[in-house]
Amino acid sequence: MTNKINIAIAEDNQFLAQEVIEKLRSYPDEIEYQFRGHNGADLLDHLKNDSNIDVILMDIEMPELDGIETTAIVKQLYPHIKIIMLTVFDDDTKILQSIQAGASGYLLKEITTIELYDGIQLIMNGGAPISPTVAYKTLKLLQSAELPATGELEKKKILSTRETEVLEHICNGLNYKEIAKILFIAPTTVRKHIANIYEKLHVNNKIQAVEVARKHKII
């Protein structure tokens, strides 16, 4: 007989917590519900006494210590514990912050009992359970230039050919008028290209633009 999956939850709402617990108890042969933290701080107190937990189902908005902050702390103190955010929020910021904090899954509370069970099984097998709407938003985040680059930025995807040319001339110390003359465009157009460059590279001046561009091999 295989070992049961030890589950803890962090949820401040009594009704929602009981709903999740009932779903977990639908699989008594495979899942063992251990305890509930009424907020992030309470969960951490429980873990001090019993860290033999495989998966935590983590709410996001809780008093004292929210789910995102708690996730970061849990992953630092107990890296073996896998965390699934279980929340009503599907906005971009919370999704990204949860992933950055160390969550391996992100499910919405509207999921069915079998969907929750499948998510737990998936994360235990090395997968990342994500509700479809959240998966779509995560994909859009990854495709967006607004997401900070983690590796080399791809020149064609971040800056247009003209913007790259302008940036190269900036790197060589040319001013707006000189760049405009070389590229046969108006100085106002050069200014517009530079504004776009600043926005895409998340910088505020020419020096920062050149540093970021060189770091990520754009120029």
C-alpha positions as a Markdown table, in Angstrom:
| # | Residue | x | y | z |
|---|---|---|---|---|
| 1 | Met | 0.0 | 0.0 | 0.0 |
| 2 | Thr | 1.4 | 3.4 | -1.0 |
| 3 | Asn | 1.8 | 6.2 | 1.5 |
| 4 | Lys | -0.9 | 8.7 | 1.8 |
| 5 | Ile | -0.4 | 12.3 | 0.7 |
| 6 | Asn | -0.3 | 14.6 | 3.7 |
| 7 | Ile | -2.2 | 17.8 | 3.1 |
| 8 | Ala | -2.4 | 21.0 | 5.0 |
| 9 | Ile | -4.5 | 24.1 | 4.1 |
| 10 | Ala | -4.2 | 27.8 | 4.8 |
| 11 | Glu | -7.6 | 29.4 | 4.8 |
| 12 | Asp | -9.1 | 32.1 | 7.0 |
| 13 | Asn | -12.8 | 31.6 | 5.9 |
| 14 | Gln | -14.4 | 28.8 | 8.0 |
| 15 | Phe | -17.0 | 27.9 | 5.4 |
| 16 | Leu | -14.5 | 27.7 | 2.5 |
| 17 | Ala | -12.0 | 25.8 | 4.6 |
| 18 | Gln | -14.6 | 23.1 | 5.5 |
| 19 | Glu | -15.6 | 22.8 | 1.9 |
| 20 | Val | -12.0 | 22.1 | 0.9 |
| 21 | Ile | -11.6 | 19.6 | 3.8 |
| 22 | Glu | -14.7 | 17.7 | 2.7 |
| 23 | Lys | -13.3 | 17.4 | -0.8 |
| 24 | Leu | -10.0 | 16.0 | 0.5 |
| 25 | Arg | -11.9 | 13.5 | 2.7 |
| 26 | Ser | -13.5 | 12.1 | -0.5 |
| 27 | Tyr | -10.2 | 10.2 | -1.0 |
| 28 | Pro | -9.5 | 8.6 | 2.4 |
| 29 | Asp | -7.3 | 5.9 | 1.0 |
| 30 | Glu | -4.9 | 8.3 | -0.8 |
| 31 | Ile | -5.1 | 11.7 | 1.0 |
| 32 | Glu | -4.6 | 12.5 | 4.7 |
| 33 | Tyr | -5.8 | 15.9 | 5.8 |
| 34 | Gln | -3.5 | 17.0 | 8.6 |
| 35 | Phe | -4.3 | 20.5 | 9.7 |
| 36 | Arg | -5.5 | 24.0 | 8.8 |
| 37 | Gly | -3.8 | 27.3 | 9.4 |
| 38 | His | -6.3 | 30.1 | 9.9 |
| 39 | Asn | -3.8 | 32.5 | 8.3 |
| 40 | Gly | -0.2 | 32.4 | 7.2 |
| 41 | Ala | 1.2 | 33.0 | 10.6 |
| 42 | Asp | -1.0 | 30.2 | 12.1 |
| 43 | Leu | 0.1 | 27.8 | 9.3 |
| 44 | Leu | 3.8 | 28.5 | 10.1 |
| 45 | Asp | 3.2 | 27.7 | 13.8 |
| 46 | His | 1.6 | 24.4 | 12.8 |
| 47 | Leu | 4.6 | 23.6 | 10.6 |
| 48 | Lys | 7.0 | 24.1 | 13.5 |
| 49 | Asn | 5.4 | 21.2 | 15.2 |
| 50 | Asp | 4.7 | 19.0 | 12.1 |
| 51 | Ser | 6.5 | 19.7 | 8.8 |
| 52 | Asn | 5.7 | 16.2 | 7.5 |
| 53 | Ile | 3.5 | 17.7 | 4.9 |
| 54 | Asp | 3.6 | 17.0 | 1.2 |
| 55 | Val | 1.2 | 19.6 | -0.2 |
| 56 | Ile | -0.2 | 22.9 | 1.2 |
| 57 | Leu | -3.4 | 24.4 | -0.4 |
| 58 | Met | -2.7 | 28.1 | 0.1 |
| 59 | Asp | -5.3 | 30.9 | 0.1 |
| 60 | Ile | -3.9 | 34.3 | -0.9 |
| 61 | Glu | -5.8 | 37.0 | 1.0 |
| 62 | Met | -5.5 | 36.2 | 4.7 |
| 63 | Pro | -5.0 | 38.4 | 7.8 |
| 64 | Glu | -1.6 | 38.7 | 9.6 |
| 65 | Leu | 0.4 | 37.0 | 6.8 |
| 66 | Asp | -1.0 | 36.5 | 3.3 |
| 67 | Gly | -0.6 | 33.5 | 1.1 |
| 68 | Ile | 2.1 | 34.9 | -1.2 |
| 69 | Glu | 4.4 | 36.0 | 1.7 |
| 70 | Thr | 3.7 | 32.7 | 3.5 |
| 71 | Thr | 4.6 | 30.7 | 0.4 |
| 72 | Ala | 8.0 | 32.4 | 0.2 |
| 73 | Ile | 8.7 | 31.6 | 3.8 |
| 74 | Val | 7.5 | 28.0 | 3.6 |
| 75 | Lys | 9.7 | 27.3 | 0.5 |
| 76 | Gln | 12.7 | 28.8 | 2.3 |
| 77 | Leu | 12.2 | 26.8 | 5.5 |
| 78 | Tyr | 10.6 | 23.6 | 4.1 |
| 79 | Pro | 11.7 | 23.3 | 0.5 |
| 80 | His | 10.3 | 19.7 | 0.3 |
| 81 | Ile | 6.7 | 21.0 | 0.6 |
| 82 | Lys | 4.8 | 21.6 | -2.6 |
| 83 | Ile | 2.4 | 24.5 | -2.7 |
| 84 | Ile | -0.8 | 25.0 | -4.7 |
| 85 | Met | -2.4 | 28.4 | -4.5 |
| 86 | Leu | -6.2 | 27.8 | -4.0 |
| 87 | Thr | -7.9 | 31.2 | -4.5 |
| 88 | Val | -10.7 | 33.2 | -6.1 |
| 89 | Phe | -8.1 | 35.6 | -7.6 |
| 90 | Asp | -6.9 | 35.2 | -11.1 |
| 91 | Asp | -5.4 | 38.6 | -11.8 |
| 92 | Asp | -2.0 | 38.8 | -13.4 |
| 93 | Thr | -0.1 | 40.3 | -10.4 |
| 94 | Lys | -1.1 | 37.6 | -7.9 |
| 95 | Ile | -0.4 | 34.8 | -10.4 |
| 96 | Leu | 3.1 | 36.2 | -11.1 |
| 97 | Gln | 3.8 | 36.9 | -7.5 |
| 98 | Ser | 2.7 | 33.4 | -6.4 |
| 99 | Ile | 5.0 | 31.8 | -9.0 |
| 100 | Gln | 7.9 | 34.0 | -8.0 |
| 101 | Ala | 7.3 | 33.1 | -4.3 |
| 102 | Gly | 7.6 | 29.4 | -5.1 |
| 103 | Ala | 4.1 | 28.0 | -5.8 |
| 104 | Ser | 4.0 | 25.0 | -8.1 |
| 105 | Gly | 0.3 | 25.2 | -8.8 |
| 106 | Tyr | -2.5 | 27.8 | -9.0 |
| 107 | Leu | -6.1 | 26.6 | -8.8 |
| 108 | Leu | -9.3 | 28.5 | -8.4 |
| 109 | Lys | -11.7 | 27.6 | -5.6 |
| 110 | Glu | -14.5 | 26.9 | -8.0 |
| 111 | Ile | -12.9 | 23.6 | -9.0 |
| 112 | Thr | -14.7 | 20.3 | -8.4 |
| 113 | Thr | -13.6 | 17.6 | -6.0 |
| 114 | Ile | -12.1 | 15.5 | -8.8 |
| 115 | Glu | -10.2 | 18.5 | -10.2 |
| 116 | Leu | -8.7 | 19.2 | -6.9 |
| 117 | Tyr | -7.7 | 15.5 | -6.5 |
| 118 | Asp | -6.2 | 15.5 | -10.0 |
| 119 | Gly | -4.3 | 18.7 | -9.2 |
| 120 | Ile | -2.8 | 17.1 | -6.0 |
| 121 | Gln | -1.8 | 14.0 | -7.9 |
| 122 | Leu | -0.3 | 16.1 | -10.7 |
| 123 | Ile | 1.9 | 18.1 | -8.4 |
| 124 | Met | 3.1 | 15.0 | -6.5 |
| 125 | Asn | 4.2 | 13.6 | -9.9 |
| 126 | Gly | 6.2 | 16.7 | -10.7 |
| 127 | Gly | 3.6 | 18.6 | -12.6 |
| 128 | Ala | 2.1 | 22.0 | -12.2 |
| 129 | Pro | -1.7 | 22.1 | -11.7 |
| 130 | Ile | -3.1 | 25.3 | -13.1 |
| 131 | Ser | -6.8 | 26.2 | -13.7 |
| 132 | Pro | -7.4 | 26.8 | -17.5 |
| 133 | Thr | -8.2 | 30.5 | -17.1 |
| 134 | Val | -5.0 | 31.0 | -15.1 |
| 135 | Ala | -3.0 | 29.0 | -17.6 |
| 136 | Tyr | -4.2 | 31.3 | -20.3 |
| 137 | Lys | -3.2 | 34.4 | -18.4 |
| 138 | Thr | 0.2 | 32.9 | -17.5 |
| 139 | Leu | 0.8 | 32.2 | -21.2 |
| 140 | Lys | -0.1 | 35.8 | -22.0 |
| 141 | Leu | 2.3 | 37.0 | -19.3 |
| 142 | Leu | 5.1 | 35.0 | -20.7 |
| 143 | Gln | 4.4 | 36.3 | -24.2 |
| 144 | Ser | 4.3 | 39.9 | -23.0 |
| 145 | Ala | 7.3 | 42.2 | -23.1 |
| 146 | Glu | 6.1 | 43.5 | -19.8 |
| 147 | Leu | 7.4 | 40.3 | -18.1 |
| 148 | Pro | 11.0 | 40.9 | -17.0 |
| 149 | Ala | 13.4 | 38.8 | -19.1 |
| 150 | Thr | 15.1 | 36.0 | -17.2 |
| 151 | Gly | 17.6 | 35.2 | -20.0 |
| 152 | Glu | 18.9 | 36.9 | -23.1 |
| 153 | Leu | 16.3 | 39.2 | -24.6 |
| 154 | Glu | 15.6 | 38.3 | -28.2 |
| 155 | Lys | 16.3 | 41.4 | -30.3 |
| 156 | Lys | 13.5 | 40.9 | -32.8 |
| 157 | Lys | 10.9 | 40.3 | -30.2 |
| 158 | Ile | 11.8 | 43.2 | -27.9 |
| 159 | Leu | 12.9 | 46.0 | -30.2 |
| 160 | Ser | 12.0 | 46.7 | -33.8 |
| 161 | Thr | 14.8 | 46.9 | -36.4 |
| 162 | Arg | 14.6 | 50.7 | -36.4 |
| 163 | Glu | 14.6 | 50.9 | -32.6 |
| 164 | Thr | 17.7 | 48.7 | -32.6 |
| 165 | Glu | 19.4 | 51.1 | -35.1 |
| 166 | Val | 18.5 | 54.1 | -33.0 |
| 167 | Leu | 19.8 | 52.4 | -29.8 |
| 168 | Glu | 23.1 | 51.5 | -31.6 |
| 169 | His | 23.6 | 55.1 | -32.5 |
| 170 | Ile | 22.8 | 56.2 | -29.0 |
| 171 | Cys | 25.5 | 53.8 | -27.8 |
| 172 | Asn | 27.9 | 55.6 | -30.1 |
| 173 | Gly | 27.1 | 58.9 | -28.5 |
| 174 | Leu | 25.0 | 60.5 | -31.2 |
| 175 | Asn | 22.3 | 63.0 | -30.4 |
| 176 | Tyr | 18.7 | 63.2 | -31.8 |
| 177 | Lys | 19.6 | 65.4 | -34.7 |
| 178 | Glu | 22.6 | 63.3 | -35.7 |
| 179 | Ile | 20.6 | 60.1 | -35.6 |
| 180 | Ala | 17.8 | 61.6 | -37.6 |
| 181 | Lys | 20.2 | 62.8 | -40.3 |
| 182 | Ile | 21.8 | 59.3 | -40.6 |
| 183 | Leu | 18.5 | 57.5 | -40.7 |
| 184 | Phe | 16.7 | 60.1 | -42.9 |
| 185 | Ile | 13.9 | 60.6 | -40.4 |
| 186 | Ala | 12.7 | 63.5 | -38.3 |
| 187 | Pro | 14.2 | 64.3 | -34.9 |
| 188 | Thr | 10.6 | 63.9 | -33.4 |
| 189 | Thr | 10.5 | 60.4 | -34.8 |
| 190 | Val | 13.8 | 59.6 | -33.2 |
| 191 | Arg | 12.4 | 60.8 | -29.9 |
| 192 | Lys | 9.4 | 58.6 | -30.4 |
| 193 | His | 11.6 | 55.6 | -31.0 |
| 194 | Ile | 13.7 | 56.3 | -27.9 |
| 195 | Ala | 10.5 | 56.6 | -25.8 |
| 196 | Asn | 9.5 | 53.1 | -27.1 |
| 197 | Ile | 12.9 | 51.8 | -26.3 |
| 198 | Tyr | 12.7 | 53.1 | -22.7 |
| 199 | Glu | 9.3 | 51.5 | -22.3 |
| 200 | Lys | 10.2 | 48.1 | -23.7 |
| 201 | Leu | 13.5 | 47.8 | -21.8 |
| 202 | His | 12.0 | 49.2 | -18.5 |
| 203 | Val | 14.5 | 52.0 | -18.2 |
| 204 | Asn | 14.4 | 55.8 | -17.7 |
| 205 | Asn | 17.4 | 57.2 | -19.5 |
| 206 | Lys | 20.0 | 56.6 | -22.3 |
| 207 | Ile | 22.7 | 55.2 | -19.9 |
| 208 | Gln | 20.3 | 52.6 | -18.5 |
| 209 | Ala | 19.1 | 51.7 | -22.0 |
| 210 | Val | 22.6 | 51.0 | -23.2 |
| 211 | Glu | 23.5 | 49.0 | -20.1 |
| 212 | Val | 20.4 | 46.8 | -20.5 |
| 213 | Ala | 20.9 | 46.4 | -24.2 |
| 214 | Arg | 24.5 | 45.3 | -23.8 |
| 215 | Lys | 23.7 | 43.0 | -20.9 |
| 216 | His | 21.1 | 41.1 | -22.9 |
| 217 | Lys | 23.1 | 41.3 | -26.2 |
| 218 | Ile | 20.5 | 43.4 | -28.0 |
| 219 | Ile | 23.4 | 45.5 | -29.4 |
